Amino acid sequence: MSNYAIGDVQGCYKEFNSLLEMIKFNPDQDKLWLCGDLVNRGPESLSCLKLIHSIRNSCYITLGNHDMHLIALAKKAVLPNKSDTLQEVLLDNDKDIYIDWLKRLPLIHTSKILIGNEEKRFVMTHAGIPPHWSLSEAINNSDEISSLLQCDKKCKNFLKAMYGDKPTEDNTNLTTKERLRLNTNYLTRMRFCDSRGRLELSKKGRPEDCPKGYKPWFNHELKIMKDSVHLLFGHWAALEGKTGIDNISALDTGCVWGNKLTAIRLEDSRVFSCNKLN
């Protein structure tokens, strides 16, 4: 049995299939760790959803911002963006099956893997973990969001309120809606922040392009690392899969932007990549 962590698929169905063939993925034995953004921007979001749903019992999946956006569109909480490529999903006869499944997925996954004679804990989110969160705080904040997604009465209101770049940091004066929006942004949209977790969401470039007073979130002293974990995240294609930090692995290598789709075998850190297919 092997565990493979894969970055943002984003509707790149051909490349995803090719990568699964490359790693000789066996759903009866292996596990896929998919860090979110299964859909959107790429050409075949519906095919990706169908395939991943069919092997869902062999997958650990966390929601990304594009997956959350698809849920919001399906629930008519927002209008589509011009760059969305989700119409095929929204018109599919089985749409409700896929949306209900996505709503039940968490924003964080953690479990231990036996490597040699020792167990190692891996923690996966879509965008990362802010500097001031412990593992238990990250799980609790994810669980709170998940409970709203799974509540028919509260889901739509939460989805309407989750969009926006503010507030940028946690404080005791935040309303519940503001706190939930901030925590959703931490887990699904974060790139740059300061040591207190104050977000800068307007910048999407390389780490060296960070705004003054900010750093990539993983370059701060992280409270969660006191729990001896290995962090897995996607979302940031400009990193090209590199953080320069042991035990923090970037998975998004920008397939939807013409680059690669990448898998890391967690048992030995071996990297497998499929180039963008025409």
C-alpha positions in Angstrom: 0.0 0.0 0.0 1.2 3.5 -0.9 -0.1 7.0 -0.2 0.2 9.6 -3.0 -0.5 13.3 -2.4 -1.6 15.2 -5.5 -1.9 18.9 -6.2 -4.7 20.9 -7.8 -6.3 18.8 -10.5 -8.7 21.7 -11.6 -10.4 19.8 -14.3 -7.2 18.5 -16.0 -8.7 15.0 -16.5 -6.3 13.7 -19.1 -3.3 14.6 -17.0 -4.9 13.1 -13.8 -5.5 9.8 -15.6 -2.0 9.8 -16.9 -0.6 10.4 -13.5 -2.7 7.6 -12.0 -1.3 5.3 -14.6 2.3 6.5 -13.9 2.1 5.7 -10.2 0.2 2.5 -11.0 -2.5 3.5 -8.6 -4.5 0.6 -7.2 -7.7 1.7 -5.5 -8.0 -1.6 -3.6 -4.6 -1.0 -1.9 -3.4 2.6 -2.3 -4.7 6.0 -1.0 -4.8 9.3 -2.8 -4.5 12.5 -0.9 -6.1 15.3 -3.0 -5.6 18.7 -1.6 -8.6 20.4 -3.2 -9.5 22.4 -6.3 -10.6 19.3 -8.1 -12.5 21.5 -10.6 -12.6 24.8 -12.5 -10.3 26.6 -14.9 -9.5 23.3 -16.7 -11.5 21.8 -19.5 -13.0 18.6 -17.9 -14.2 19.3 -14.4 -17.2 16.9 -14.8 -15.0 14.0 -15.9 -12.7 14.7 -12.9 -15.6 14.7 -10.5 -17.0 11.5 -11.9 -13.6 9.7 -11.7 -12.7 10.9 -8.2 -16.3 10.2 -6.9 -16.0 6.6 -8.3 -12.8 6.0 -6.2 -13.8 8.2 -3.3 -13.3 5.4 -0.8 -9.6 5.3 -1.7 -9.2 9.0 -1.3 -8.6 11.6 1.4 -9.8 14.9 0.0 -9.9 18.5 1.3 -12.0 21.3 -0.2 -10.3 24.1 -2.1 -11.7 27.5 -3.0 -12.8 26.4 -6.4 -14.7 23.4 -4.9 -16.4 25.7 -2.5 -17.2 28.0 -5.4 -18.9 25.2 -7.2 -21.0 24.3 -4.2 -22.0 28.0 -3.9 -23.0 28.1 -7.6 -25.0 24.9 -7.3 -26.8 26.3 -4.3 -27.5 29.6 -6.2 -25.7 31.5 -3.5 -23.6 33.5 -6.1 -23.4 34.1 -9.8 -20.7 32.5 -11.9 -17.4 34.3 -12.8 -16.3 34.8 -16.4 -13.4 32.5 -15.9 -15.5 29.6 -14.5 -15.6 26.3 -16.5 -18.2 24.6 -14.4 -21.3 24.8 -16.6 -21.1 21.2 -17.6 -21.1 20.1 -14.0 -24.0 22.4 -13.1 -26.1 21.0 -16.0 -25.3 17.3 -15.4 -28.2 15.1 -14.3 -26.1 13.8 -11.4 -25.1 17.2 -10.2 -26.8 16.8 -6.8 -24.9 13.6 -6.1 -21.6 15.3 -6.6 -22.5 18.5 -4.7 -23.9 16.6 -1.7 -20.6 14.5 -1.7 -18.5 17.7 -1.9 -20.4 19.2 1.0 -19.4 16.3 3.2 -15.7 16.7 2.5 -13.5 18.4 5.2 -11.2 21.4 4.8 -8.4 19.5 6.7 -7.4 15.9 6.8 -4.9 14.4 9.1 -3.7 10.8 9.7 -0.6 8.8 10.4 1.4 6.7 8.0 3.8 4.0 9.0 7.2 4.8 7.5 9.8 2.2 8.4 9.3 1.5 12.1 7.8 4.9 13.0 4.4 6.5 12.4 4.4 10.0 10.9 1.5 12.4 11.0 0.5 14.2 7.8 -1.8 17.2 7.8 -3.4 18.3 4.5 -5.3 21.5 3.7 -5.8 23.3 0.4 -3.9 26.6 1.1 -2.1 26.0 4.4 -2.3 26.6 8.2 -1.9 30.2 9.6 1.0 30.7 12.0 -1.1 31.1 15.2 -3.2 27.8 14.8 -2.4 24.6 16.6 -3.5 21.3 15.1 -6.5 21.1 17.3 -7.5 24.7 16.5 -7.2 24.0 12.8 -9.4 20.9 13.1 -12.0 22.7 15.2 -12.2 25.6 12.7 -12.5 23.2 9.8 -15.2 21.2 11.6 -17.2 24.4 12.2 -17.2 25.3 8.5 -18.0 21.7 7.5 -21.0 21.6 9.9 -22.5 24.6 8.1 -21.9 23.1 4.7 -23.8 20.0 5.8 -26.7 21.9 7.3 -29.4 22.6 4.6 -30.8 25.5 6.6 -27.5 27.3 7.1 -25.5 26.3 4.1 -26.7 28.9 1.6 -26.3 31.8 4.0 -22.8 30.7 4.9 -21.8 30.4 1.2 -23.2 33.9 0.4 -21.1 35.3 3.3 -17.8 33.5 2.6 -16.7 35.7 -0.3 -14.4 38.7 0.4 -10.9 39.6 1.5 -11.8 41.1 4.9 -11.3 40.7 7.8 -7.6 40.1 7.4 -6.8 39.0 10.9 -8.5 37.4 13.9 -9.7 39.4 16.9 -12.4 39.3 19.5 -14.5 41.9 17.8 -15.3 39.8 14.7 -18.9 38.8 14.0 -19.5 35.1 13.4 -19.8 35.7 9.7 -16.5 37.6 9.6 -14.7 34.9 11.6 -16.0 32.1 9.4 -15.0 34.0 6.2 -11.5 34.6 7.7 -11.1 30.9 8.6 -12.3 29.8 5.2 -9.7 32.2 3.6 -7.0 30.8 5.8 -7.7 27.2 4.8 -8.5 27.8 1.1 -7.0 31.1 -0.2 -4.0 32.0 2.0 -0.5 32.7 0.5 1.1 35.7 2.2 0.6 36.7 5.8 2.5 38.2 8.7 3.6 36.5 11.9 0.2 37.2 13.6 -1.7 35.7 10.7 -2.8 39.0 9.1 -3.6 38.1 5.5 -2.6 39.7 2.2 -4.9 38.1 -0.4 -4.3 40.4 -3.3 -0.8 39.0 -4.2 -0.5 35.7 -6.0 3.1 35.7 -7.2 6.4 34.1 -6.2 7.6 34.2 -2.6 10.2 36.8 -3.4 7.4 39.1 -4.6 5.9 39.2 -1.2 4.5 42.6 0.0 6.5 44.5 2.7 5.8 43.1 6.2 4.6 39.8 4.9 6.0 36.4 4.1 4.7 33.1 2.7 2.7 31.6 5.5 5.1 28.6 5.8 8.1 30.9 6.3 6.8 32.0 9.7 7.2 30.1 13.0 4.2 27.8 12.9 2.4 26.8 16.1 1.2 23.6 14.4 4.7 22.3 13.9 5.0 21.8 17.7 2.8 18.8 17.1 5.5 17.2 14.9 3.6 17.0 11.6 4.3 17.1 7.9 2.1 19.7 6.2 0.7 19.2 2.7 -0.9 22.0 0.7 -1.7 23.1 -2.9 -3.2 26.4 -4.2 0.0 28.2 -4.9 1.2 27.2 -8.4 3.9 29.9 -8.5 5.9 27.9 -5.9 6.4 25.1 -8.5 6.2 22.6 -5.8 9.0 24.0 -3.7 9.0 25.4 -0.1 12.6 24.8 0.9 11.4 23.5 4.2 11.5 20.0 5.5 8.1 18.6 6.4 6.1 21.2 4.4 5.3 20.1 0.9 3.7 22.2 -1.9 1.7 20.1 -4.2 0.3 22.5 -6.9 2.7 22.6 -9.8 0.3 24.5 -12.2 -1.0 21.9 -14.5 -4.0 24.1 -15.4 -1.6 26.9 -16.4 0.4 24.6 -18.8 2.9 23.1 -16.4 2.7 19.8 -14.5 0.4 17.7 -12.3 2.4 16.2 -9.5 2.1 13.4 -7.0 4.4 12.8 -4.0 4.6 9.3 -2.5 4.5 10.0 1.2 6.3 6.9 2.3 9.6 7.9 0.6 8.9 11.5 -0.8 9.4 10.3 -4.4 7.9 12.8 -6.9 6.0 11.8 -10.0 4.9 14.4 -12.5 2.9 14.5 -15.7 3.3 17.3 -18.2 0.4 19.2 -19.5 -1.2 17.3 -22.3 -2.5 19.1 -25.4 
